[in-house]
């Protein structure tokens, strides 16, 4: 099995560089709280890549609301398409599947970060028909 790109030195170096560019080099240190991680994602330029969102997903203080925001902002809903694995978008498939799995496995708590389902109602039906857990369509009120 090949190495997870997001765990590679190349990816980690990019994260370090990009966090410097965003002027928040310490964002992923243990002391970063859930609100700081969520606020960063609110302002994140997704054209900068998936590396920083991946590491936020792995942060011990990342909450479910932020993880869902990352999933949908990172176009995770494209996984509803039968041939989504054919997308040639760098490491997007690996990222989307990782994010989906972490959410399904309930690796995140809900204490401080709210979330409102960001898509139209017809996507809710599609998600239910695909057999995804309700966690992907429920709003989080804190």
OpenMM code with the backbone's topology and positions (N, CA, C; nanometers):
from openmm import Vec3, app, unit

residues = "UNK UNK UNK UNK UNK UNK UNK UNK UNK UNK UNK UNK UNK UNK UNK UNK UNK UNK UNK UNK UNK UNK UNK UNK UNK UNK UNK UNK UNK UNK UNK UNK UNK UNK UNK UNK UNK UNK UNK UNK UNK UNK UNK UNK UNK UNK UNK UNK UNK UNK UNK UNK UNK UNK UNK UNK UNK UNK UNK UNK UNK UNK UNK UNK UNK UNK UNK UNK UNK UNK UNK UNK UNK UNK UNK UNK UNK UNK UNK UNK UNK UNK UNK UNK UNK UNK UNK UNK UNK UNK UNK UNK UNK UNK UNK UNK UNK UNK UNK UNK UNK UNK UNK UNK UNK UNK UNK UNK UNK UNK UNK UNK UNK UNK UNK UNK UNK UNK UNK UNK UNK UNK UNK UNK UNK UNK UNK UNK UNK UNK UNK UNK UNK UNK UNK UNK UNK UNK UNK UNK UNK UNK".split()
positions = [
    Vec3(0.0849, -0.1180, 0.0000),
    Vec3(0.0000, 0.0000, 0.0000),
    Vec3(0.0890, 0.1236, 0.0000),
    Vec3(0.0537, 0.2214, -0.0791),
    Vec3(0.1360, 0.3405, -0.0901),
    Vec3(0.1137, 0.4317, 0.0306),
    Vec3(0.2123, 0.5170, 0.0530),
    Vec3(0.2061, 0.6106, 0.1641),
    Vec3(0.0921, 0.7104, 0.1436),
    Vec3(0.0267, 0.7443, 0.2518),
    Vec3(-0.0752, 0.8483, 0.2501),
    Vec3(-0.0050, 0.9796, 0.2163),
    Vec3(-0.0448, 1.0415, 0.1042),
    Vec3(0.0184, 1.1666, 0.0628),
    Vec3(0.0168, 1.2697, 0.1744),
    Vec3(-0.0938, 1.2785, 0.2467),
    Vec3(-0.1094, 1.3818, 0.3476),
    Vec3(-0.0184, 1.3610, 0.4685),
    Vec3(0.0361, 1.2418, 0.4827),
    Vec3(0.1315, 1.2152, 0.5899),
    Vec3(0.2759, 1.2263, 0.5411),
    Vec3(0.2956, 1.2557, 0.4155),
    Vec3(0.4298, 1.2640, 0.3581),
    Vec3(0.5011, 1.3927, 0.4003),
    Vec3(0.6322, 1.3914, 0.3887),
    Vec3(0.7128, 1.5099, 0.4200),
    Vec3(0.6731, 1.6256, 0.3288),
    Vec3(0.6479, 1.5975, 0.2031),
    Vec3(0.6095, 1.7023, 0.1078),
    Vec3(0.4830, 1.7750, 0.1550),
    Vec3(0.3839, 1.6985, 0.1975),
    Vec3(0.2587, 1.7576, 0.2443),
    Vec3(0.2812, 1.8369, 0.3725),
    Vec3(0.3553, 1.7803, 0.4650),
    Vec3(0.3812, 1.8488, 0.5923),
    Vec3(0.4602, 1.9769, 0.5708),
    Vec3(0.5551, 1.9755, 0.4783),
    Vec3(0.6308, 2.0967, 0.4462),
    Vec3(0.5396, 2.2033, 0.3858),
    Vec3(0.4463, 2.1615, 0.3014),
    Vec3(0.3531, 2.2567, 0.2406),
    Vec3(0.2649, 2.3194, 0.3477),
    Vec3(0.2192, 2.2387, 0.4428),
    Vec3(0.1360, 2.2912, 0.5516),
    Vec3(0.2132, 2.3970, 0.6295),
    Vec3(0.3360, 2.3659, 0.6649),
    Vec3(0.4176, 2.4600, 0.7403),
    Vec3(0.4358, 2.5908, 0.6626),
    Vec3(0.4656, 2.5802, 0.5345),
    Vec3(0.4831, 2.6979, 0.4506),
    Vec3(0.3534, 2.7787, 0.4414),
    Vec3(0.2423, 2.7108, 0.4127),
    Vec3(0.1147, 2.7793, 0.3944),
    Vec3(0.0678, 2.8466, 0.5230),
    Vec3(0.0875, 2.7828, 0.6368),
    Vec3(0.0474, 2.8457, 0.7629),
    Vec3(0.1279, 2.9724, 0.7874),
    Vec3(0.2526, 2.9738, 0.7431),
    Vec3(0.3325, 3.0959, 0.7497),
    Vec3(0.2758, 3.2031, 0.6591),
    Vec3(0.2320, 3.1640, 0.5406),
    Vec3(0.1713, 3.2582, 0.4471),
    Vec3(0.0412, 3.3161, 0.5032),
    Vec3(-0.0341, 3.2340, 0.5768),
    Vec3(-0.1583, 3.2800, 0.6385),
    Vec3(-0.1309, 3.3555, 0.7689),
    Vec3(-0.0042, 3.3662, 0.8059),
    Vec3(0.0393, 3.4345, 0.9274),
    Vec3(-0.0185, 3.3702, 1.0536),
    Vec3(-0.0245, 3.2383, 1.0535),
    Vec3(-0.0676, 3.1655, 1.1730),
    Vec3(0.0113, 3.0346, 1.1816),
    Vec3(0.1445, 3.0448, 1.1935),
    Vec3(0.2276, 2.9248, 1.1899),
    Vec3(0.2008, 2.8261, 1.3030),
    Vec3(0.1378, 2.8699, 1.4119),
    Vec3(0.1147, 2.7811, 1.5261),
    Vec3(-0.0262, 2.7221, 1.5299),
    Vec3(-0.1030, 2.7396, 1.4250),
    Vec3(-0.2428, 2.6968, 1.4250),
    Vec3(-0.2608, 2.5511, 1.4655),
    Vec3(-0.1745, 2.4638, 1.4216),
    Vec3(-0.1954, 2.3207, 1.4449),
    Vec3(-0.1267, 2.2683, 1.5706),
    Vec3(-0.0737, 2.3562, 1.6513),
    Vec3(-0.0160, 2.3135, 1.7790),
    Vec3(-0.1300, 2.2728, 1.8722),
    Vec3(-0.0979, 2.1951, 1.9737),
    Vec3(-0.2012, 2.1409, 2.0631),
    Vec3(-0.2875, 2.2470, 2.1296),
    Vec3(-0.2318, 2.3658, 2.1538),
    Vec3(-0.3081, 2.4677, 2.2263),
    Vec3(-0.4160, 2.5341, 2.1410),
    Vec3(-0.4173, 2.5127, 2.0118),
    Vec3(-0.5218, 2.5708, 1.9278),
    Vec3(-0.6568, 2.5131, 1.9677),
    Vec3(-0.7537, 2.6006, 1.9847),
    Vec3(-0.8843, 2.5524, 2.0269),
    Vec3(-0.9771, 2.5321, 1.9065),
    Vec3(-1.0915, 2.4729, 1.9342),
    Vec3(-1.1873, 2.4393, 1.8289),
    Vec3(-1.2318, 2.5629, 1.7515),
    Vec3(-1.2499, 2.6740, 1.8200),
    Vec3(-1.2964, 2.7961, 1.7518),
    Vec3(-1.1906, 2.8493, 1.6564),
    Vec3(-1.0633, 2.8450, 1.6967),
    Vec3(-0.9561, 2.8925, 1.6084),
    Vec3(-0.9490, 2.8065, 1.4826),
    Vec3(-0.9635, 2.6755, 1.4970),
    Vec3(-0.9606, 2.5859, 1.3814),
    Vec3(-1.0788, 2.6138, 1.2888),
    Vec3(-1.1971, 2.6320, 1.3473),
    Vec3(-1.3165, 2.6567, 1.2681),
    Vec3(-1.3096, 2.7922, 1.1976),
    Vec3(-1.2636, 2.8938, 1.2667),
    Vec3(-1.2518, 3.0266, 1.2054),
    Vec3(-1.1522, 3.0247, 1.0899),
    Vec3(-1.0450, 2.9485, 1.1053),
    Vec3(-0.9484, 2.9386, 0.9969),
    Vec3(-1.0144, 2.8802, 0.8723),
    Vec3(-1.0911, 2.7729, 0.8903),
    Vec3(-1.1584, 2.7093, 0.7763),
    Vec3(-1.2597, 2.8036, 0.7133),
    Vec3(-1.3254, 2.8861, 0.7938),
    Vec3(-1.4207, 2.9838, 0.7385),
    Vec3(-1.3542, 3.0750, 0.6360),
    Vec3(-1.2292, 3.1096, 0.6602),
    Vec3(-1.1582, 3.2035, 0.5736),
    Vec3(-1.0600, 3.1354, 0.4782),
    Vec3(-1.0574, 3.0041, 0.4786),
    Vec3(-0.9576, 2.9311, 0.4012),
    Vec3(-0.9843, 2.9422, 0.2509),
    Vec3(-0.8772, 2.9606, 0.1756),
    Vec3(-0.8836, 2.9608, 0.0289),
    Vec3(-0.8589, 2.8174, -0.0179),
    Vec3(-0.9643, 2.7518, -0.0624),
    Vec3(-0.9533, 2.6105, -0.1008),
    Vec3(-0.8634, 2.5896, -0.2210),
    Vec3(-0.8315, 2.6953, -0.2925),
    Vec3(-0.7348, 2.6855, -0.4018),
    Vec3(-0.5935, 2.6612, -0.3518),
    Vec3(-0.5728, 2.6773, -0.2213),
    Vec3(-0.4412, 2.6531, -0.1617),
    Vec3(-0.4166, 2.5053, -0.1328),
    Vec3(-0.5123, 2.4212, -0.1582),
    Vec3(-0.4913, 2.2776, -0.1425),
    Vec3(-0.5658, 2.2178, -0.0245),
    Vec3(-0.5518, 2.0883, -0.0118),
    Vec3(-0.6231, 2.0117, 0.0898),
    Vec3(-0.5371, 1.9781, 0.2108),
    Vec3(-0.4107, 2.0144, 0.2062),
    Vec3(-0.3181, 1.9741, 0.3121),
    Vec3(-0.3551, 2.0334, 0.4482),
    Vec3(-0.3795, 2.1625, 0.4548),
    Vec3(-0.4126, 2.2231, 0.5845),
    Vec3(-0.5462, 2.1694, 0.6365),
    Vec3(-0.6520, 2.1631, 0.5555),
    Vec3(-0.7763, 2.1035, 0.6073),
    Vec3(-0.7559, 1.9607, 0.6586),
    Vec3(-0.6716, 1.8825, 0.5924),
    Vec3(-0.6434, 1.7463, 0.6387),
    Vec3(-0.5858, 1.7496, 0.7799),
    Vec3(-0.4887, 1.8365, 0.8016),
    Vec3(-0.4262, 1.8412, 0.9332),
    Vec3(-0.5193, 1.8991, 1.0389),
    Vec3(-0.6106, 1.9865, 0.9992),
    Vec3(-0.7110, 2.0340, 1.0942),
    Vec3(-0.8028, 1.9184, 1.1328),
    Vec3(-0.8399, 1.8350, 1.0367),
    Vec3(-0.9230, 1.7170, 1.0665),
    Vec3(-0.8560, 1.6246, 1.1681),
    Vec3(-0.7251, 1.6210, 1.1667),
    Vec3(-0.6504, 1.5339, 1.2582),
    Vec3(-0.6232, 1.5987, 1.3937),
    Vec3(-0.6487, 1.7268, 1.4052),
    Vec3(-0.6211, 1.7991, 1.5297),
    Vec3(-0.7136, 1.7497, 1.6401),
    Vec3(-0.6603, 1.7349, 1.7581),
    Vec3(-0.7396, 1.6800, 1.8698),
    Vec3(-0.8570, 1.7687, 1.9083),
    Vec3(-0.8532, 1.8972, 1.8739),
    Vec3(-0.9619, 1.9888, 1.9088),
    Vec3(-1.0572, 2.0174, 1.7927),
    Vec3(-1.0419, 1.9471, 1.6832),
    Vec3(-1.1354, 1.9627, 1.5708),
    Vec3(-1.2686, 1.9001, 1.6114),
    Vec3(-1.3755, 1.9758, 1.5925),
    Vec3(-1.5084, 1.9268, 1.6285),
    Vec3(-1.5861, 1.8842, 1.5041),
    Vec3(-1.6972, 1.8164, 1.5285),
    Vec3(-1.7799, 1.7644, 1.4205),
    Vec3(-1.8266, 1.8753, 1.3264),
    Vec3(-1.8663, 1.9900, 1.3792),
    Vec3(-1.9116, 2.1001, 1.2943),
    Vec3(-1.8043, 2.1430, 1.1957),
    Vec3(-1.6808, 2.1500, 1.2417),
    Vec3(-1.5697, 2.1871, 1.1537),
    Vec3(-1.5411, 2.0758, 1.0540),
    Vec3(-1.5449, 1.9516, 1.0990),
    Vec3(-1.5199, 1.8387, 1.0086),
    Vec3(-1.6237, 1.8349, 0.8963),
    Vec3(-1.7502, 1.8571, 0.9299),
    Vec3(-1.8549, 1.8594, 0.8274),
    Vec3(-1.8355, 1.9776, 0.7332),
    Vec3(-1.7980, 2.0917, 0.7880),
    Vec3(-1.7714, 2.2093, 0.7047),
    Vec3(-1.6587, 2.1788, 0.6069),
    Vec3(-1.5550, 2.1124, 0.6548),
    Vec3(-1.4429, 2.0743, 0.5681),
    Vec3(-1.4908, 1.9762, 0.4612),
    Vec3(-1.5700, 1.8784, 0.5018),
    Vec3(-1.6197, 1.7782, 0.4073),
    Vec3(-1.6969, 1.8447, 0.2938),
    Vec3(-1.7916, 1.9312, 0.3270),
    Vec3(-1.8734, 1.9939, 0.2238),
    Vec3(-1.7981, 2.1017, 0.1468),
    Vec3(-1.7144, 2.1793, 0.2141),
    Vec3(-1.6353, 2.2815, 0.1440),
    Vec3(-1.5339, 2.2168, 0.0503),
    Vec3(-1.4877, 2.0991, 0.0871),
    Vec3(-1.3938, 2.0238, 0.0042),
    Vec3(-1.4623, 1.9380, -0.1007),
    Vec3(-1.5887, 1.9640, -0.1274),
    Vec3(-1.6671, 1.8957, -0.2308),
    Vec3(-1.6878, 1.7473, -0.2023),
    Vec3(-1.6962, 1.7118, -0.0739),
    Vec3(-1.7188, 1.5725, -0.0367),
    Vec3(-1.8491, 1.5154, -0.0903),
    Vec3(-1.9471, 1.6012, -0.1139),
    Vec3(-2.0758, 1.5530, -0.1662),
    Vec3(-2.0611, 1.4889, -0.3037),
    Vec3(-1.9513, 1.5158, -0.3728),
    Vec3(-1.9275, 1.4503, -0.5016),
    Vec3(-1.9138, 1.2987, -0.4870),
    Vec3(-1.8901, 1.2530, -0.3648),
    Vec3(-1.8827, 1.1087, -0.3413),
    Vec3(-2.0167, 1.0406, -0.3673),
    Vec3(-2.1224, 1.1175, -0.3787),
    Vec3(-2.2529, 1.0607, -0.4129),
    Vec3(-2.2561, 1.0097, -0.5564),
    Vec3(-2.1661, 1.0622, -0.6385),
    Vec3(-2.1615, 1.0199, -0.7781),
    Vec3(-2.0962, 0.8822, -0.7884),
    Vec3(-2.1538, 0.7986, -0.8699),
    Vec3(-2.1072, 0.6609, -0.8835),
    Vec3(-1.9600, 0.6518, -0.9235),
    Vec3(-1.9156, 0.7414, -1.0074),
    Vec3(-1.7780, 0.7333, -1.0590),
    Vec3(-1.6858, 0.8389, -0.9977),
    Vec3(-1.7125, 0.8798, -0.8735),
    Vec3(-1.6318, 0.9855, -0.8134),
    Vec3(-1.4829, 0.9493, -0.8063),
    Vec3(-1.4510, 0.8220, -0.7990),
    Vec3(-1.3094, 0.7823, -0.7899),
    Vec3(-1.2326, 0.8117, -0.9183),
    Vec3(-1.3029, 0.8444, -1.0255),
    Vec3(-1.2373, 0.8764, -1.1520),
    Vec3(-1.1917, 1.0215, -1.1604),
    Vec3(-1.2286, 1.1026, -1.0616),
    Vec3(-1.1876, 1.2430, -1.0648),
    Vec3(-1.0364, 1.2532, -1.0564),
    Vec3(-0.9810, 1.3315, -1.1435),
    Vec3(-0.8363, 1.3529, -1.1474),
    Vec3(-0.8054, 1.4866, -1.0800),
    Vec3(-0.8287, 1.4937, -0.9521),
    Vec3(-0.8128, 1.6183, -0.8781),
    Vec3(-0.7038, 1.6033, -0.7721),
    Vec3(-0.5853, 1.5683, -0.8131),
    Vec3(-0.4768, 1.5519, -0.7169),
    Vec3(-0.5099, 1.4411, -0.6183),
    Vec3(-0.5093, 1.4764, -0.4931),
    Vec3(-0.5349, 1.3783, -0.3874),
    Vec3(-0.6751, 1.3941, -0.3287),
    Vec3(-0.7673, 1.4505, -0.4085),
    Vec3(-0.9012, 1.4767, -0.3583),
    Vec3(-0.9739, 1.3496, -0.3142),
    Vec3(-0.9681, 1.2423, -0.3902),
    Vec3(-1.0400, 1.1195, -0.3536),
    Vec3(-0.9899, 1.0692, -0.2185),
    Vec3(-0.8603, 1.0671, -0.2010),
    Vec3(-0.8014, 1.0236, -0.0744),
    Vec3(-0.8510, 1.1135, 0.0403),
    Vec3(-0.8532, 1.2434, 0.0168),
    Vec3(-0.8984, 1.3399, 0.1171),
    Vec3(-1.0461, 1.3196, 0.1504),
    Vec3(-1.1295, 1.3099, 0.0474),
    Vec3(-1.2741, 1.2960, 0.0680),
    Vec3(-1.3067, 1.1664, 0.1427),
    Vec3(-1.2450, 1.0567, 0.1032),
    Vec3(-1.2712, 0.9291, 0.1698),
    Vec3(-1.2228, 0.9306, 0.3142),
    Vec3(-1.1083, 0.9926, 0.3383),
    Vec3(-1.0557, 1.0037, 0.4751),
    Vec3(-1.1521, 1.0843, 0.5617),
    Vec3(-1.1976, 1.1978, 0.5104),
    Vec3(-1.2880, 1.2846, 0.5854),
    Vec3(-1.4187, 1.2117, 0.6145),
    Vec3(-1.4739, 1.1469, 0.5129),
    Vec3(-1.5979, 1.0714, 0.5284),
    Vec3(-1.5824, 0.9653, 0.6379),
    Vec3(-1.4752, 0.8898, 0.6300),
    Vec3(-1.4515, 0.7812, 0.7261),
    Vec3(-1.4399, 0.8340, 0.8688),
    Vec3(-1.3655, 0.9415, 0.8872),
    Vec3(-1.3480, 0.9985, 1.0219),
    Vec3(-1.4807, 1.0464, 1.0794),
    Vec3(-1.5661, 1.1024, 0.9949),
    Vec3(-1.6962, 1.1486, 1.0421),
    Vec3(-1.7846, 1.0289, 1.0760),
    Vec3(-1.7892, 0.9300, 0.9886),
    Vec3(-1.8716, 0.8102, 1.0125),
    Vec3(-1.8271, 0.7383, 1.1400),
    Vec3(-1.6984, 0.7349, 1.1630),
    Vec3(-1.6460, 0.6668, 1.2825),
    Vec3(-1.6654, 0.7490, 1.4095),
    Vec3(-1.7259, 0.8642, 1.3960),
    Vec3(-1.7573, 0.9527, 1.5093),
    Vec3(-1.6319, 0.9912, 1.5884),
    Vec3(-1.5328, 1.0399, 1.5149),
    Vec3(-1.4080, 1.0823, 1.5766),
    Vec3(-1.4128, 1.2247, 1.6316),
    Vec3(-1.5284, 1.2899, 1.6212),
    Vec3(-1.5384, 1.4301, 1.6596),
    Vec3(-1.6516, 1.4516, 1.7591),
    Vec3(-1.6285, 1.5432, 1.8504),
    Vec3(-1.7321, 1.5805, 1.9461),
    Vec3(-1.8033, 1.7069, 1.8971),
    Vec3(-1.9104, 1.7416, 1.9656),
    Vec3(-1.9841, 1.8650, 1.9351),
    Vec3(-2.0034, 1.9407, 2.0657),
    Vec3(-1.9153, 2.0370, 2.0903),
    Vec3(-1.9234, 2.1156, 2.2139),
    Vec3(-1.9419, 2.2639, 2.1857),
    Vec3(-1.8639, 2.3176, 2.0922),
    Vec3(-1.8616, 2.4618, 2.0699),
    Vec3(-1.9005, 2.5051, 1.9288),
    Vec3(-1.8877, 2.4162, 1.8314),
    Vec3(-1.9006, 2.4541, 1.6909),
    Vec3(-2.0343, 2.4057, 1.6340),
    Vec3(-2.1145, 2.5020, 1.5904),
    Vec3(-2.2422, 2.4702, 1.5272),
    Vec3(-2.2189, 2.4412, 1.3783),
    Vec3(-2.3196, 2.3806, 1.3167),
    Vec3(-2.3115, 2.3500, 1.1743),
    Vec3(-2.4526, 2.3482, 1.1169),
    Vec3(-2.4674, 2.4090, 1.0004),
    Vec3(-2.5954, 2.4056, 0.9290),
    Vec3(-2.5712, 2.3376, 0.7947),
    Vec3(-2.6521, 2.2375, 0.7644),
    Vec3(-2.6396, 2.1646, 0.6393),
    Vec3(-2.6391, 2.2645, 0.5235),
    Vec3(-2.5330, 2.2647, 0.4411),
    Vec3(-2.5142, 2.3722, 0.3434),
    Vec3(-2.5758, 2.3506, 0.2052),
    Vec3(-2.6375, 2.2364, 0.1823),
    Vec3(-2.6851, 2.2058, 0.0476),
    Vec3(-2.8380, 2.2091, 0.0414),
    Vec3(-2.8895, 2.2024, -0.0801),
    Vec3(-3.0343, 2.2046, -0.1006),
    Vec3(-3.0969, 2.0730, -0.0534),
    Vec3(-3.2272, 2.0790, -0.0324),
    Vec3(-3.3021, 1.9638, 0.0186),
    Vec3(-3.2873, 1.8389, -0.0683),
    Vec3(-3.2737, 1.8552, -0.2008),
    Vec3(-3.2622, 1.7369, -0.2857),
    Vec3(-3.1330, 1.6602, -0.2557),
    Vec3(-3.0319, 1.7288, -0.2055),
    Vec3(-2.9098, 1.6588, -0.1651),
    Vec3(-2.9349, 1.5742, -0.0404),
    Vec3(-3.0204, 1.6206, 0.0485),
    Vec3(-3.0550, 1.5406, 0.1665),
    Vec3(-3.1148, 1.4074, 0.1234),
    Vec3(-3.2048, 1.4149, 0.0263),
    Vec3(-3.2656, 1.2910, -0.0243),
    Vec3(-3.1593, 1.1998, -0.0847),
    Vec3(-3.0698, 1.2593, -0.1625),
    Vec3(-2.9640, 1.1794, -0.2254),
    Vec3(-2.8747, 1.1137, -0.1203),
    Vec3(-2.8448, 1.1863, -0.0161),
    Vec3(-2.7607, 1.1331, 0.0909),
    Vec3(-2.8318, 1.0179, 0.1610),
    Vec3(-2.9602, 1.0353, 0.1893),
    Vec3(-3.0375, 0.9272, 0.2526),
    Vec3(-3.0452, 0.8052, 0.1612),
    Vec3(-3.0715, 0.8290, 0.0330),
    Vec3(-3.0817, 0.7182, -0.0626),
    Vec3(-2.9484, 0.6447, -0.0769),
    Vec3(-2.8389, 0.7159, -0.0609),
    Vec3(-2.7068, 0.6532, -0.0705),
    Vec3(-2.6725, 0.5734, 0.0554),
    Vec3(-2.7541, 0.5879, 0.1589),
    Vec3(-2.7311, 0.5138, 0.2821),
    Vec3(-2.6280, 0.5770, 0.3748),
    Vec3(-2.5955, 0.7038, 0.3509),
    Vec3(-2.5018, 0.7720, 0.4404),
    Vec3(-2.5693, 0.7935, 0.5755),
    Vec3(-2.4920, 0.7936, 0.6819),
    Vec3(-2.5496, 0.8193, 0.8143),
    Vec3(-2.6116, 0.9596, 0.8223),
    Vec3(-2.7120, 0.9744, 0.9062),
    Vec3(-2.7809, 1.1026, 0.9226),
    Vec3(-2.6880, 1.2133, 0.9711),
    Vec3(-2.5766, 1.1792, 1.0280),
    Vec3(-2.4816, 1.2783, 1.0763),
    Vec3(-2.4437, 1.3776, 0.9657),
    Vec3(-2.4533, 1.3354, 0.8403),
    Vec3(-2.4163, 1.4215, 0.7275),
    Vec3(-2.5251, 1.5236, 0.6908),
    Vec3(-2.6453, 1.5074, 0.7441),
    Vec3(-2.7530, 1.5987, 0.7064),
    Vec3(-2.8140, 1.6721, 0.8253),
    Vec3(-2.7743, 1.6371, 0.9447),
    Vec3(-2.8310, 1.7005, 1.0625),
    Vec3(-2.7545, 1.8284, 1.0954),
    Vec3(-2.8288, 1.9304, 1.1330),
    Vec3(-2.7663, 2.0523, 1.1814),
    Vec3(-2.7134, 2.0279, 1.3215),
    Vec3(-2.6098, 2.0984, 1.3578),
    Vec3(-2.5542, 2.0893, 1.4931),
    Vec3(-2.5819, 2.2218, 1.5619),
    Vec3(-2.6544, 2.2145, 1.6708),
    Vec3(-2.6851, 2.3339, 1.7505),
    Vec3(-2.6129, 2.3174, 1.8833),
    Vec3(-2.5338, 2.4183, 1.9188),
    Vec3(-2.4606, 2.4110, 2.0454),
    Vec3(-2.5002, 2.5261, 2.1370),
] * unit.nanometer
topology = app.Topology()
chain = topology.addChain("A")
for resn in residues:
    res = topology.addResidue(resn, chain)
    for name in ("N", "CA", "C"):
        topology.addAtom(name, app.Element.getBySymbol(name[0]), res)
